[in-house]
Amino acid sequence: MPEELREAARVDGCTEWGVYRHVVLPLLRPVTLSALIILGHISLKVFDLIVAVSGKQIITDVPAVFMWVAVFDSNDPAKGATIASYIVLSVAIFVIPYLIWSVRKERRS
């Protein structure tokens, strides 16, 4: 983050909170959104690592493990499908706004 941008905002009369709100956070938005999407994707893919390491002694609680237990151990595919739908919706909450923002940014350029 260039110090010149912060100093320019301070010269214009921004408080320290205003500098972060109007200068720093908007400049970090693309990086933050990308990190959230990548970390969300990795957290959903961690299921295969958990199962490969622990086998049937699954002690880590992640949504994909709950789905696995509901479908295969409890014989409740409807509950597993519901959990899977919630996983997809939780990812879509972050991905869809990011995609809309990216497309609008490309159209402006």
Secondary structure, DSSP 8 states (H G I E B T S, - for coil): --HHHHHHHHHTT--HHHHIIIIIHHHHHHHHHHHHHHHHHHHHHHHHHHHHHHTT------HHHHHHIIIIIS--HHHHHHHHHHHHHHHHHHHHHHHHHHHHHHHH-
